[in-house]
């Protein structure tokens, strides 16, 4: 990717400003991700007496990663189910064709 399509992006997570250069086409996704992490950290801080920003960030990262793997696992199980159903339908079609040929 060329540096030409990179631009500066600024956002805030848990009252901490961040500035980075990223591909322009990724800016909206990065902003959404920053909002998500910010929301997670704020939710987590509500349940802690003395919130440690570092621990909150790690907990938010862990929760985000769990969400990511759940989506990946769910997608994989849907594809697996689809492949299983396809195999079963193919088996039934073969069985029916054999039965019809025997008539």
C-alpha positions as CSV (number, residue, x, y, z in Angstrom):
1,X,0.0,0.0,0.0
2,X,1.4,3.4,-0.9
3,X,1.9,6.1,1.7
4,X,0.0,8.4,-0.7
5,X,-3.4,7.0,0.4
6,X,-2.5,7.3,4.1
7,X,-3.8,10.2,6.2
8,X,-3.7,11.3,9.8
9,X,-6.5,10.1,11.9
10,X,-7.4,11.3,15.4
11,X,-9.7,9.8,18.0
12,X,-10.1,9.4,21.7
13,X,-10.4,6.2,23.8
14,X,-11.2,6.6,27.5
15,X,-10.2,10.2,27.4
16,X,-6.8,9.5,25.9
17,X,-6.2,11.1,22.5
18,X,-4.7,8.9,19.8
19,X,-3.2,10.1,16.5
20,X,-2.1,7.8,13.7
21,X,-1.6,7.5,10.0
22,X,-3.7,4.9,8.3
23,X,-5.1,4.2,4.8
24,X,-8.0,6.5,4.2
25,X,-10.3,3.6,3.3
26,X,-9.8,2.2,6.9
27,X,-10.6,5.5,8.8
28,X,-14.3,4.7,9.4
29,X,-13.5,1.2,10.5
30,X,-10.8,2.4,12.9
31,X,-13.1,5.1,14.3
32,X,-15.8,2.4,14.9
33,X,-13.2,0.2,16.6
34,X,-12.1,3.1,18.8
35,X,-15.7,3.8,19.8
36,X,-16.2,0.1,20.6
37,X,-13.1,0.0,22.8
38,X,-14.0,3.2,24.5
39,X,-17.5,1.9,25.3
40,X,-16.1,-1.4,26.6
41,X,-13.6,0.4,28.8
42,X,-16.3,2.7,30.2
43,X,-18.6,-0.3,30.9
44,X,-15.8,-2.2,32.6
45,X,-14.8,0.9,34.7
46,X,-18.4,1.1,36.2
47,X,-17.9,-2.3,37.9
48,X,-14.5,-1.5,39.4
49,X,-13.8,0.6,42.5
50,X,-10.4,2.0,41.3
51,X,-10.2,1.5,37.6
52,X,-6.6,0.9,36.3
53,X,-6.5,2.2,32.7
54,X,-4.0,-0.5,31.7
55,X,-6.2,-3.3,33.1
56,X,-9.3,-1.8,31.5
57,X,-7.6,-1.7,28.1
58,X,-6.5,-5.4,28.5
59,X,-10.0,-6.4,29.5
60,X,-11.5,-4.5,26.6
61,X,-9.0,-6.2,24.2
62,X,-9.8,-9.6,25.6
63,X,-13.6,-9.0,25.3
64,X,-13.2,-7.7,21.8
65,X,-11.1,-10.8,20.9
66,X,-13.7,-13.1,22.4
67,X,-16.4,-11.4,20.3
68,X,-14.2,-11.7,17.2
69,X,-13.6,-15.4,17.8
70,X,-17.3,-16.0,18.4
71,X,-18.1,-14.5,15.1
72,X,-15.4,-16.6,13.4
73,X,-16.6,-19.7,15.1
74,X,-20.3,-19.0,14.3
75,X,-19.4,-18.4,10.7
76,X,-17.4,-21.6,10.5
77,X,-20.3,-23.6,12.1
78,X,-22.7,-22.2,9.6
79,X,-20.4,-23.2,6.7
80,X,-19.9,-26.6,8.3
81,X,-23.7,-27.0,8.7
82,X,-24.2,-26.1,5.1
83,X,-21.6,-28.6,3.9
84,X,-23.2,-31.3,6.1
85,X,-26.7,-30.5,4.7
86,X,-25.3,-30.6,1.2
87,X,-23.7,-34.0,1.7
88,X,-26.9,-35.4,3.2
89,X,-29.1,-34.0,0.3
90,X,-26.6,-35.4,-2.2
91,X,-26.8,-38.8,-0.5
92,X,-30.6,-38.7,-0.5
93,X,-30.6,-37.8,-4.2
94,X,-28.2,-40.7,-5.0
95,X,-30.4,-43.1,-3.0
96,X,-33.6,-41.9,-4.8
97,X,-31.9,-42.2,-8.2
98,X,-30.8,-45.8,-7.4
99,X,-34.3,-46.7,-6.2
100,X,-35.9,-45.2,-9.3
101,X,-33.5,-47.0,-11.6
102,X,-34.4,-50.3,-9.9
103,X,-38.2,-49.8,-10.7
